[in-house]
Amino acid sequence: MARVTVERTVRCTPEEFLALVMDAERYAQIDDKLGRIDWVRRDGDITQFKFRSRLPGLPGPAPKVVSRMRLTPGERVDIEYAPPPHNRLVRRLSTFAASFVCEPAEDGTKVTRSIEIGFPPALRWLTEPLLRRALRPDVEREIDGAKELLERTRRKGQ
């Protein structure tokens, strides 16, 4: 299993950060792991979206995935594969769980971004070492991009 946790303090409210995450099309502008988005469906605090995934360090495009994001307002977003009938192929090839946890901080919001990706034994020996090397820098770029976008937007709005 490849696991990464990255923390940053972002000058925004938890609600502003989580709203960015829940806007899959906007978030895809800063997250290289999200390729072209085919569709987005939002129902209250649940957002599902279908996209072409890209796993850092692994060659070629990964299969299309339907992700499910669940918002706990003001606190967190949890992400996983959407339930069946979606993701039949990708569930055979991998496991996935991710989250964004936001806590008020002195200078804004402390954001903790976590991702866990696992593979079955037949693929693990090849994929996980490559992913472990590339995932942390990718997630750091992602969170730094979110921080820059939100702080720039906030400065313009002041």
Helices and strands as residue ranges (DSSP letters): E 2-10, H 14-22, H 24-27, E 34-43, E 46-53, E 64-72, E 76-81, H 88-93, E 95-105, E 108-118, H 121-157
